[in-house]
Amino acid sequence: MDDTREAFSALVATLDYPMVIVTAAADGENAGCLVGFTTQCSIDPPRFLVFLSEKNRTHEVARRADRLAVHFLDDADHALAELFGGETGDNVDKFSRCRWHAVDGAPVLDDAERWFVGRVVDRYERGDHGGHLLEPISVAPAPGPRESEGDLSYQDVREMEPGHEP
Ligand SMILES: Cc1cc2nc3c(=O)[nH]c(=O)nc-3n(C[C@H](O)[C@H](O)[C@H](O)COP(=O)(O)O)c2cc1C
């Protein structure tokens, strides 16, 4: 690694941002993984962008799906994060180890309170992560008072060993 890449890598390792689980279904197969590379990127129209590693099982399924579900995690959601970030769908059926239901053709995790399903309106295929631009079409009911302290964030899980090679 050259000096600039090494310095950039050290810099971004200090950042903090919310972790989500992105799920997809295509041709009868469910997939999903823990994702840090996400952002809202437009207010009107509302748009949200998620980036999936091209090596992940989730990307392979998501590129064939026209809807994705995005789940925002609470700091109490470590076990769910470990299942979706520490295991790969190449080896494990993650959806047999959690509760879920379909919404608009996307698998929504019952244990995540805050989620939306988005229609894929564009894709960005450069670099080693593919971007999926989402238009929200279904949004979780407004949650009641939250029991947890806050969001599960990158610094909470950065020591986790990814289930798939990056
Ligand atoms: C802290 C952390 C951040 C991650 N961020 C992303 C990400 O932004 N995009 C992505 O595709 N995978 C990301 N991953 C990796 C996947 O969640 C992980 O490799 C998962 O096991 C892939 O599962 P799959 O092969 O079933 O898709 C991250 C993992 C960790 C631990």
The ligand as an SDF file (V2000), in Angstrom:
LIG
                    3D

 31 33  0  0  0  0  0  0  0  0999 V2000
  -17.6830   -2.8520   10.0450 C   0  0  0  0  0  0  0  0  0  0  0  0
  -18.1260   -3.5100    8.7620 C   0  0  0  0  0  0  0  0  0  0  0  0
  -18.5380   -2.7180    7.6930 C   0  0  0  0  0  0  0  0  0  0  0  0
  -18.9610   -3.3030    6.4800 C   0  0  0  0  0  0  0  0  0  0  0  0
  -19.3760   -2.5020    5.4450 N   0  0  0  0  0  0  0  0  0  0  0  0
  -19.7860   -3.0830    4.2910 C   0  0  0  0  0  0  0  0  0  0  0  0
  -20.2820   -2.2750    3.2060 C   0  0  0  0  0  0  0  0  0  0  0  0
  -20.3540   -1.0490    3.2840 O   0  0  0  0  0  0  0  0  0  0  0  0
  -20.7040   -2.9150    2.0890 N   0  0  0  0  0  0  0  0  0  0  0  0
  -20.6620   -4.2780    1.9510 C   0  0  0  0  0  0  0  0  0  0  0  0
  -21.0620   -4.8050    0.9110 O   0  0  0  0  0  0  0  0  0  0  0  0
  -20.1860   -5.0760    2.9540 N   0  0  0  0  0  0  0  0  0  0  0  0
  -19.7550   -4.5000    4.1120 C   0  0  0  0  0  0  0  0  0  0  0  0
  -19.2910   -5.2840    5.1320 N   0  0  0  0  0  0  0  0  0  0  0  0
  -19.0530   -6.7140    4.9020 C   0  0  0  0  0  0  0  0  0  0  0  0
  -20.2490   -7.6540    4.8730 C   0  0  0  0  0  0  0  0  0  0  0  0
  -21.2400   -7.2880    5.8070 O   0  0  0  0  0  0  0  0  0  0  0  0
  -19.7740   -9.0950    5.1880 C   0  0  0  0  0  0  0  0  0  0  0  0
  -18.6590   -9.4690    4.3940 O   0  0  0  0  0  0  0  0  0  0  0  0
  -20.9000  -10.1030    5.0250 C   0  0  0  0  0  0  0  0  0  0  0  0
  -20.5000  -11.3080    5.6430 O   0  0  0  0  0  0  0  0  0  0  0  0
  -21.2350  -10.3780    3.5650 C   0  0  0  0  0  0  0  0  0  0  0  0
  -22.2720  -11.3250    3.5210 O   0  0  0  0  0  0  0  0  0  0  0  0
  -22.8090  -11.9020    2.1370 P   0  0  0  0  0  0  0  0  0  0  0  0
  -21.6480  -12.5650    1.4360 O   0  0  0  0  0  0  0  0  0  0  0  0
  -23.8850  -12.8580    2.5710 O   0  0  0  0  0  0  0  0  0  0  0  0
  -23.3330  -10.7610    1.3390 O   0  0  0  0  0  0  0  0  0  0  0  0
  -18.9320   -4.7180    6.3540 C   0  0  0  0  0  0  0  0  0  0  0  0
  -18.5480   -5.5100    7.4380 C   0  0  0  0  0  0  0  0  0  0  0  0
  -18.1500   -4.9300    8.6380 C   0  0  0  0  0  0  0  0  0  0  0  0
  -17.7610   -5.8170    9.7950 C   0  0  0  0  0  0  0  0  0  0  0  0
  1  2  1  0
  2  3  1  0
  2 30  2  0
  3  4  2  0
  4  5  1  0
  4 28  1  0
  5  6  2  0
  6  7  1  0
  6 13  1  0
  7  8  2  0
  7  9  1  0
  9 10  1  0
 10 11  2  0
 10 12  1  0
 12 13  2  0
 13 14  1  0
 14 15  1  0
 14 28  1  0
 15 16  1  0
 16 17  1  0
 16 18  1  0
 18 19  1  0
 18 20  1  0
 20 21  1  0
 20 22  1  0
 22 23  1  0
 23 24  1  0
 24 25  2  0
 24 26  1  0
 24 27  1  0
 28 29  2  0
 29 30  1  0
 30 31  1  0
M  END
$$$$
